[in-house]
Amino acid sequence: MDKLELKVDATEILINLQDYSTINYLWQILERDKPGGKIEPTVISILSKLLYVPQYESRAKQELLDIYNSSYYRNMEDGLFNFRPQILGILVKKYGMEIKDILLESFFNDPSVSIRVSSIDYLREINYPGLDTLLIYKLYSQTSDTVVNPIIGLNITSMLNTPKGWYTLTTYKPPIVNSRVEDSIKRYIESRKHTEAKRIYLESLSQYLDTVKTFINDLQSYQWLGDEQFKNELQSILQSAKSNLQNGDSLACRVQVKAFRDLVDNVYKDSLNTDPRFVTIEGWKFLFWNAQYILDRLPQLPVNADIEEINPAMSLVNTGAFTMEVKGTGFSANSVLYFNGNARTTTYVADTLLTAEILGTDVSVAGNYPVWVSSGTTNSDTVIYKVVNTLPQPVRPVLECVRNNGDGTYTAYFGYKNDNTVSVYIPVGSKNKFTPTPQDRGQTRVFLPGRHNRVFTVSFNGSNLVWTLNGRTSTASSNSAPCN
């Protein structure tokens, strides 16, 4: 490294400190090295910084362009010491659309593959409005280029991610005739027509909602969606969804986006009707699948629990505390049963089954009491638990048969018949007992509707064993009908 190069290195340090007193060393090394072509990396670094210093910007820009266009670097193979791709990126970052002509010239005519490929990316980065048609034209006219052509193909593929790109690809016909390319594009479009729309990649769902809103305008202009009222309705739904999202209510946002998706789907399926609203397959593709993409990234709505039955569902007054079984769907570990508006200790067994502890005070007065399950954000349907002074229909004890065990003991088989339409709770006590004692011999407490056979058994000595159930009795003895 010679003395001038060392002075240029020092100059960069000073420039970083906003001291430009030694900048002449930069001009000196450029005058010395530019004719030969080889430029030090430090020089490129300093020039990129001077683009943002008004008094040096013009010259810095021209020096960078001179290096970019120099035959030395244009004829150099792509690699670490070819600064042209770096310079192009520096100029794009600073000037954007102002250097579109440089990018276009580089895209069409530059000998460097990396420059031609980079030009495509930079033209897209600056939102060059004619890029889509430019790529199609280039593909039609390009001689075989094993590197650039696939890159163009990938960019054309990405065009199908937006209505504008899809429309351009299906309608623009370059003046050059290339039936092979045209047929390939047609086949590719047809293969993608009924498939899920590929995703555009944005930083936030809020941006995504805005983008889909702009899609609606494009779709209407291409006659892939109509009419004006329908367009406004769709955009209004998306605006509500965005407001919900910005307010932190992602569940409400989900409701709106789902409504949007379902509306698009319903109108598409009904597009043959005389209704002025319509969505073509192209319009449906962009709206339905992008809405689904948003839904996939929003939290799921809580599933409302649904009670199918409670057991028991009826009891007499003052039966005391008991465990209620709740069958249904949509239960979770957060589910809590409410009895007459009061939360009760609840055990989650499965998403179809809960148990809850009902207090004696809950059933101390006759009445119809509402029962529901809450997840914390949503409630299930409501069912009624009845507390009555007298059962509407009888619950009958039934002796099925008696088996002689051959050792001086017998086993009695009992069932029951509940003529009520709901299950009934009758606890062990004066209304559900055995004599002689003990009163509790494992008999049923919750009686399901209908006839139930051989529900439980009792071992006894053959003497009369009487089951009393709400005033009705059934007696077993050694003389009872034997079991087959």
C-alpha positions as CSV (number, residue, x, y, z in Angstrom):
1,M,0.0,0.0,0.0
2,D,1.5,3.3,-1.1
3,K,1.4,6.7,0.8
4,L,-1.5,8.0,-1.2
5,E,-3.6,5.0,-0.4
6,L,-2.8,5.4,3.3
7,K,-3.8,9.0,3.1
8,V,-7.1,7.9,1.4
9,D,-7.7,5.5,4.3
10,A,-7.1,8.3,6.8
11,T,-9.5,10.5,4.7
12,E,-12.3,8.0,5.2
13,I,-11.8,8.1,8.9
14,L,-12.0,11.9,8.9
15,I,-15.0,11.9,6.7
16,N,-16.8,9.6,9.1
17,L,-16.1,12.4,11.6
18,Q,-17.5,15.0,9.1
19,D,-14.1,16.4,8.5
20,Y,-13.5,16.9,4.7
21,S,-10.2,18.8,4.9
22,T,-8.2,16.0,3.2
23,I,-10.7,15.1,0.5
24,N,-8.3,16.2,-2.2
25,Y,-6.4,12.9,-1.6
26,L,-9.5,11.1,-2.9
27,W,-9.6,13.1,-6.1
28,Q,-5.8,12.6,-6.6
29,I,-6.1,8.8,-6.3
30,L,-9.1,8.8,-8.7
31,E,-7.0,10.8,-11.3
32,R,-4.2,8.4,-10.9
33,D,-6.0,5.1,-10.9
34,K,-9.1,5.6,-13.1
35,P,-7.2,5.5,-16.4
36,G,-5.9,2.1,-15.6
37,G,-9.2,1.0,-14.2
38,K,-8.2,-0.5,-10.9
39,I,-9.9,1.2,-8.0
40,E,-9.3,0.6,-4.3
41,P,-12.4,-0.5,-2.2
42,T,-11.9,2.4,0.2
43,V,-12.5,4.8,-2.8
44,I,-15.9,3.2,-3.5
45,S,-16.8,3.4,0.2
46,I,-15.9,7.1,0.4
47,L,-17.8,8.0,-2.8
48,S,-20.9,6.3,-1.5
49,K,-20.8,8.5,1.6
50,L,-20.2,11.7,-0.4
51,L,-23.5,11.1,-2.2
52,Y,-25.2,12.4,0.9
53,V,-23.0,15.5,1.2
54,P,-24.5,18.2,-1.0
55,Q,-21.3,19.9,-2.0
56,Y,-19.7,16.7,-3.1
57,E,-22.7,14.7,-4.3
58,S,-22.6,15.6,-8.0
59,R,-18.9,14.7,-8.4
60,A,-19.2,11.5,-6.3
61,K,-22.1,10.3,-8.5
62,Q,-20.2,11.0,-11.7
63,E,-17.1,9.2,-10.4
64,L,-19.2,6.2,-9.5
65,L,-20.8,6.2,-12.9
66,D,-17.4,6.5,-14.6
67,I,-16.2,3.4,-12.7
68,Y,-19.4,1.5,-13.4
69,N,-19.1,2.2,-17.1
70,S,-15.3,1.7,-17.4
71,S,-14.2,-0.9,-19.9
72,Y,-11.9,-2.3,-17.2
73,Y,-14.7,-3.4,-14.9
74,R,-17.3,-4.1,-17.7
75,N,-14.9,-6.7,-19.2
76,M,-13.9,-8.1,-15.8
77,E,-15.5,-11.4,-14.7
78,D,-18.0,-11.2,-11.9
79,G,-16.3,-11.6,-8.6
80,L,-15.2,-10.0,-5.4
81,F,-13.1,-7.3,-7.0
82,N,-15.7,-6.2,-9.5
83,F,-17.4,-3.3,-7.9
84,R,-20.1,-2.7,-10.5
85,P,-22.9,-4.7,-8.7
86,Q,-22.0,-2.8,-5.5
87,I,-22.0,0.6,-7.3
88,L,-25.4,-0.2,-8.9
89,G,-26.9,-1.0,-5.5
90,I,-25.4,2.2,-4.0
91,L,-27.0,4.3,-6.8
92,V,-30.4,2.6,-6.5
93,K,-30.4,3.2,-2.8
94,K,-29.7,6.9,-3.3
95,Y,-31.6,7.8,-6.5
96,G,-34.2,5.1,-7.0
97,M,-36.4,5.8,-10.1
98,E,-34.0,8.6,-11.2
99,I,-31.6,5.9,-12.5
100,K,-34.2,3.8,-14.3
101,D,-32.5,4.4,-17.6
102,I,-29.2,3.0,-16.3
103,L,-31.1,-0.1,-15.0
104,L,-32.9,-0.6,-18.3
105,E,-29.7,-0.3,-20.3
106,S,-27.9,-2.7,-17.9
107,F,-30.8,-5.2,-18.1
108,F,-30.8,-5.3,-21.9
109,N,-27.2,-4.9,-22.8
110,D,-24.8,-5.4,-20.0
111,P,-22.2,-8.2,-20.6
112,S,-22.3,-9.2,-16.9
113,V,-24.9,-11.8,-15.8
114,S,-25.0,-10.6,-12.3
115,I,-25.7,-7.0,-13.5
116,R,-28.5,-8.2,-15.7
117,V,-30.0,-10.2,-12.9
118,S,-29.5,-7.4,-10.4
119,S,-31.2,-5.0,-12.7
120,I,-34.4,-7.0,-12.6
121,D,-34.4,-6.9,-8.8
122,Y,-33.7,-3.2,-8.7
123,L,-36.3,-2.3,-11.2
124,R,-38.8,-4.2,-9.1
125,E,-37.5,-2.5,-5.9
126,I,-38.1,1.0,-7.4
127,N,-41.5,-0.1,-8.6
128,Y,-40.7,0.5,-12.2
129,P,-44.2,0.5,-13.8
130,G,-43.4,-1.2,-17.0
131,L,-41.4,-4.1,-15.5
132,D,-44.0,-6.8,-16.1
133,T,-44.3,-6.1,-19.8
134,L,-40.6,-5.6,-20.0
135,L,-40.0,-9.1,-18.7
136,I,-42.4,-10.7,-21.0
137,Y,-40.9,-8.8,-24.0
138,K,-37.4,-9.9,-22.9
139,L,-38.5,-13.5,-22.6
140,Y,-40.0,-13.4,-26.1
141,S,-37.0,-11.8,-27.7
142,Q,-34.1,-13.2,-25.6
143,T,-31.7,-15.6,-27.2
144,S,-31.0,-18.6,-25.1
145,D,-29.6,-17.4,-21.7
146,T,-29.3,-20.2,-19.2
147,V,-28.9,-17.8,-16.3
148,V,-31.1,-14.8,-17.0
149,N,-34.0,-16.6,-18.6
150,P,-34.8,-18.7,-15.5
151,I,-34.6,-15.5,-13.4
152,I,-37.1,-13.8,-15.8
153,G,-39.3,-16.9,-15.5
154,L,-39.3,-16.7,-11.7
155,N,-40.2,-13.1,-11.9
156,I,-43.1,-13.9,-14.3
157,T,-44.2,-16.6,-11.9
158,S,-44.3,-14.0,-9.1
159,M,-46.5,-11.8,-11.3
160,L,-49.3,-14.4,-10.7
161,N,-49.3,-13.3,-7.1
162,T,-51.2,-10.1,-7.9
163,P,-54.2,-9.2,-10.1
164,K,-52.2,-6.7,-12.0
165,G,-49.4,-9.2,-12.8
166,W,-51.9,-11.9,-13.8
167,Y,-53.8,-9.5,-16.0
168,T,-50.6,-8.3,-17.7
169,L,-49.4,-11.9,-18.3
170,T,-52.7,-12.9,-19.8
171,T,-53.3,-9.9,-22.0
172,Y,-49.9,-8.4,-23.1
173,K,-48.7,-9.6,-26.4
174,P,-45.2,-8.4,-27.4
175,P,-44.7,-7.3,-31.1
176,I,-42.2,-10.2,-31.4
177,V,-43.7,-13.5,-32.3
178,N,-42.4,-16.4,-30.3
179,S,-45.1,-19.1,-30.3
180,R,-43.0,-21.5,-28.1
181,V,-42.8,-18.9,-25.3
182,E,-46.4,-17.9,-25.7
183,D,-47.6,-21.5,-25.5
184,S,-45.5,-22.1,-22.4
185,I,-47.0,-19.1,-20.7
186,K,-50.5,-20.1,-21.6
187,R,-50.0,-23.6,-20.2
188,Y,-48.5,-22.3,-17.0
189,I,-51.4,-19.8,-16.5
190,E,-54.0,-22.5,-17.1
191,S,-52.3,-24.8,-14.6
192,R,-52.4,-22.1,-12.0
193,K,-55.9,-20.9,-12.7
194,H,-57.8,-23.1,-10.2
195,T,-55.0,-23.5,-7.6
196,E,-54.5,-21.6,-4.5
197,A,-53.1,-18.1,-5.0
198,K,-49.5,-17.8,-4.0
199,R,-48.8,-15.5,-1.1
200,I,-47.5,-11.9,-1.2
201,Y,-45.1,-11.3,1.6
202,L,-45.7,-8.3,3.8
203,E,-44.6,-7.4,7.3
204,S,-48.0,-7.2,9.0
205,L,-51.6,-8.4,8.6
206,S,-52.6,-4.8,8.6
207,Q,-50.6,-4.2,5.4
208,Y,-52.0,-7.4,4.0
209,L,-55.6,-6.2,4.6
210,D,-54.7,-2.9,2.8
211,T,-53.2,-4.8,-0.1
212,V,-56.3,-7.0,-0.5
213,K,-58.3,-3.8,-0.6
214,T,-56.3,-2.5,-3.5
215,F,-56.8,-5.9,-5.2
216,I,-60.5,-5.3,-5.2
217,N,-60.0,-2.1,-7.2
218,D,-57.8,-3.9,-9.7
219,L,-60.2,-6.8,-10.1
220,Q,-63.1,-4.4,-10.8
221,S,-61.0,-2.6,-13.5
222,Y,-60.2,-5.9,-15.1
223,Q,-63.9,-6.9,-14.9
224,W,-63.1,-9.8,-12.7
225,L,-65.5,-8.4,-10.1
226,G,-68.7,-6.3,-10.1
227,D,-70.7,-4.2,-9.1
228,E,-69.8,-0.9,-7.4
229,Q,-72.0,-1.6,-4.4
230,F,-70.5,-5.0,-4.0
231,K,-67.0,-3.6,-4.3
232,N,-67.7,-1.0,-1.6
233,E,-69.2,-3.7,0.7
234,L,-66.1,-5.8,0.4
235,Q,-63.7,-2.9,1.1
236,S,-65.9,-1.8,4.0
237,I,-65.6,-5.2,5.6
238,L,-61.8,-5.2,5.3
239,Q,-61.6,-1.7,6.7
240,S,-63.6,-2.9,9.8
241,A,-61.3,-5.9,10.1
242,K,-58.2,-3.6,10.0
243,S,-59.8,-1.3,12.7
244,N,-60.5,-4.3,14.9
245,L,-56.9,-5.5,14.4
246,Q,-55.4,-2.1,15.2
247,N,-57.6,-1.9,18.4
248,G,-56.1,-5.2,19.5
249,D,-59.3,-7.2,18.9
250,S,-58.0,-10.0,16.7
251,L,-61.1,-12.1,17.3
252,A,-63.4,-9.4,15.9
253,C,-61.0,-9.0,13.0
254,R,-61.3,-12.8,12.3
255,V,-65.1,-12.5,12.3
256,Q,-64.9,-9.8,9.7
257,V,-62.3,-11.5,7.5
258,K,-64.3,-14.7,7.6
259,A,-67.4,-12.8,6.5
260,F,-65.4,-11.3,3.7
261,R,-64.1,-14.7,2.5
262,D,-67.6,-16.3,2.7
263,L,-69.2,-13.4,0.8
264,V,-66.7,-13.7,-2.0
265,D,-67.2,-17.4,-2.1
266,N,-71.0,-17.2,-2.2
267,V,-71.1,-14.6,-4.9
268,Y,-68.5,-16.6,-7.0
269,K,-70.6,-19.7,-6.8
270,D,-73.7,-17.7,-7.7
271,S,-72.1,-15.7,-10.5
272,L,-74.4,-17.2,-13.1
273,N,-77.4,-15.6,-11.4
274,T,-79.0,-12.3,-12.6
275,D,-77.6,-10.5,-9.6
276,P,-75.4,-7.7,-10.8
277,R,-72.7,-8.8,-8.3
278,F,-70.2,-11.3,-9.7
279,V,-66.7,-12.6,-9.1
280,T,-64.9,-14.5,-11.8
281,I,-62.5,-17.4,-11.1
282,E,-59.6,-14.9,-11.3
283,G,-61.2,-12.6,-8.8
284,W,-62.2,-15.4,-6.5
285,K,-58.7,-16.8,-6.5
286,F,-57.1,-13.6,-5.3
287,L,-59.7,-12.6,-2.7
288,F,-60.7,-16.0,-1.2
289,W,-57.2,-17.4,-0.8
290,N,-55.6,-14.2,0.5
291,A,-58.5,-13.9,3.1
292,Q,-57.8,-17.5,4.1
293,Y,-54.1,-16.7,4.5
294,I,-55.1,-13.9,6.9
295,L,-57.5,-16.2,8.8
296,D,-54.7,-18.8,9.2
297,R,-52.7,-16.2,11.1
298,L,-55.4,-14.9,13.4
299,P,-56.4,-16.7,16.6
300,Q,-59.2,-19.2,16.4
301,L,-62.6,-18.2,17.6
302,P,-63.5,-20.0,20.9
303,V,-65.8,-22.9,20.2
304,N,-69.1,-22.4,22.0
305,A,-69.8,-25.3,24.3
306,D,-73.0,-27.1,23.6
307,I,-74.8,-29.0,26.4
308,E,-76.6,-32.1,25.1
309,E,-77.8,-33.4,28.5
310,I,-77.3,-33.1,32.2
311,N,-77.6,-35.9,34.7
312,P,-79.4,-35.6,36.9
313,A,-81.9,-33.0,35.4
314,M,-84.5,-33.2,38.2
315,S,-84.7,-33.9,41.9
316,L,-87.0,-33.4,44.9
317,V,-86.6,-30.5,47.2
318,N,-83.8,-30.8,49.8
319,T,-81.9,-33.7,48.3
320,G,-78.6,-32.3,49.5
321,A,-75.4,-31.9,47.5
322,F,-74.6,-34.0,44.5
323,T,-72.3,-34.3,41.5
324,M,-73.9,-33.3,38.2
325,E,-72.6,-34.9,35.0
326,V,-72.7,-32.7,31.9
327,K,-72.5,-34.2,28.4
328,G,-72.0,-32.1,25.3
329,T,-69.3,-30.7,23.0
330,G,-66.7,-27.9,23.0
331,F,-65.7,-28.2,26.6
332,S,-62.2,-27.3,27.7
333,A,-60.1,-27.1,30.9
334,N,-61.4,-23.5,31.2
335,S,-65.0,-24.6,31.2
336,V,-67.0,-23.7,34.3
337,L,-70.6,-24.8,35.0
338,Y,-73.1,-22.2,36.3
339,F,-76.1,-23.2,38.3
340,N,-78.8,-20.5,38.6
341,G,-76.1,-17.9,37.8
342,N,-73.5,-19.2,40.3
343,A,-70.3,-20.8,39.3
344,R,-69.8,-24.3,40.7
345,T,-66.6,-26.3,41.1
346,T,-66.2,-28.0,37.7
347,T,-63.9,-30.9,36.6
348,Y,-62.9,-31.2,33.0
349,V,-63.0,-34.9,32.0
350,A,-63.0,-34.6,28.2
351,D,-64.2,-32.1,25.5
352,T,-67.5,-33.9,25.7
353,L,-67.8,-34.4,29.5
354,L,-67.7,-32.3,32.6
355,T,-68.7,-32.9,36.2
356,A,-69.8,-30.2,38.6
357,E,-70.5,-30.1,42.3
358,I,-74.0,-28.8,43.1
359,L,-74.6,-27.5,46.6
360,G,-77.5,-28.6,48.9
361,T,-78.6,-24.9,49.0
362,D,-79.0,-25.0,45.2
363,V,-81.9,-27.4,45.5
364,S,-83.5,-26.3,48.7
365,V,-86.5,-24.6,47.0
366,A,-88.7,-25.9,44.2
367,G,-88.2,-24.2,40.9
368,N,-86.7,-24.3,37.4
369,Y,-83.0,-23.4,37.5
370,P,-80.9,-22.4,34.5
371,V,-77.6,-24.3,33.9
372,W,-74.9,-23.4,31.4
373,V,-71.2,-23.7,30.8
374,S,-68.9,-20.7,30.3
375,S,-65.4,-20.8,28.7
376,G,-64.7,-17.3,30.1
377,T,-65.5,-15.6,26.8
378,T,-68.5,-17.4,25.5
379,N,-71.4,-19.3,27.1
380,S,-73.1,-22.5,26.0
381,D,-76.8,-22.9,25.5
382,T,-78.9,-23.1,28.6
383,V,-80.7,-26.1,30.0
384,I,-83.1,-26.3,32.9
385,Y,-82.7,-28.2,36.1
386,K,-86.0,-28.9,37.9
387,V,-86.5,-29.0,41.6
388,V,-89.9,-30.3,42.5
389,N,-91.9,-31.2,45.6
390,T,-93.4,-34.3,43.8
391,L,-92.1,-36.1,40.8
392,P,-94.3,-35.7,37.8
393,Q,-94.1,-39.4,37.0
394,P,-93.1,-42.4,39.1
395,V,-89.7,-44.0,39.4
396,R,-90.2,-47.7,40.1
397,P,-87.8,-50.2,41.7
398,V,-87.7,-53.5,39.9
399,L,-86.4,-56.9,41.1
400,E,-85.1,-58.8,38.1
401,C,-84.2,-62.1,39.7
402,V,-82.4,-63.8,42.6
403,R,-79.5,-66.2,42.3
404,N,-78.7,-68.9,44.9
405,N,-75.0,-68.8,45.5
406,G,-75.1,-72.3,47.1
407,D,-73.3,-71.2,50.3
408,G,-76.3,-69.9,52.2
409,T,-76.2,-66.5,50.5
410,Y,-78.2,-65.1,47.6
411,T,-77.6,-62.3,45.1
412,A,-80.5,-60.1,44.1
413,Y,-80.4,-58.2,40.7
414,F,-82.3,-54.9,40.6
415,G,-83.2,-52.5,37.9
416,Y,-85.7,-49.7,37.6
417,K,-88.2,-47.9,35.4
418,N,-88.2,-44.1,35.3
419,D,-91.4,-42.8,33.6
420,N,-90.1,-39.2,33.5
421,T,-88.5,-37.8,30.4
422,V,-85.4,-36.7,32.2
423,S,-83.0,-38.2,34.7
424,V,-83.9,-38.0,38.4
425,Y,-81.7,-37.7,41.4
426,I,-82.9,-39.6,44.5
427,P,-80.2,-39.8,47.2
428,V,-79.9,-42.6,49.7
429,G,-82.2,-41.9,52.6
430,S,-85.9,-42.1,53.4
431,K,-86.8,-42.1,49.7
432,N,-84.2,-44.5,48.5
433,K,-83.3,-47.2,51.0
434,F,-83.0,-50.8,51.8
435,T,-84.5,-52.7,54.7
436,P,-83.2,-54.3,56.8
437,T,-80.2,-52.0,57.3
438,P,-77.8,-50.9,56.0
439,Q,-80.0,-48.5,53.9
440,D,-77.1,-48.0,51.4
441,R,-76.4,-51.2,49.5
442,G,-74.9,-49.5,46.4
443,Q,-78.2,-48.7,44.8
444,T,-78.6,-46.2,42.0
445,R,-78.9,-42.5,42.8
446,V,-79.4,-41.0,39.4
447,F,-82.2,-42.6,37.4
448,L,-82.1,-42.2,33.7
449,P,-85.4,-42.1,31.7
450,G,-86.9,-45.5,30.7
451,R,-86.5,-49.1,31.7
452,H,-83.0,-50.2,32.8
453,N,-82.3,-53.9,33.6
454,R,-79.9,-55.4,36.1
455,V,-78.3,-52.1,37.1
456,F,-76.8,-53.3,40.4
457,T,-76.7,-56.3,42.7
458,V,-77.1,-56.9,46.4
459,S,-75.9,-59.9,48.4
460,F,-78.2,-61.0,51.2
461,N,-79.1,-64.1,53.4
462,G,-82.4,-65.0,51.7
463,S,-84.7,-63.2,54.1
464,N,-86.9,-60.4,52.7
465,L,-84.8,-57.6,51.3
466,V,-86.9,-54.5,50.5
467,W,-85.9,-51.6,48.2
468,T,-88.0,-48.6,48.8
469,L,-87.9,-45.9,46.1
470,N,-89.9,-42.8,46.4
471,G,-92.8,-44.6,48.1
472,R,-92.7,-47.7,45.9
473,T,-91.1,-51.0,46.9
474,S,-89.6,-54.1,45.4
475,T,-88.8,-57.2,47.6
476,A,-86.2,-59.9,47.1
477,S,-86.1,-63.2,49.0
478,S,-85.0,-66.8,48.6
479,N,-88.4,-67.5,47.0
480,S,-88.1,-64.8,44.3
481,A,-87.9,-65.7,40.7
482,P,-84.5,-67.3,40.1
483,C,-82.0,-65.9,37.6
484,N,-81.6,-68.0,34.4
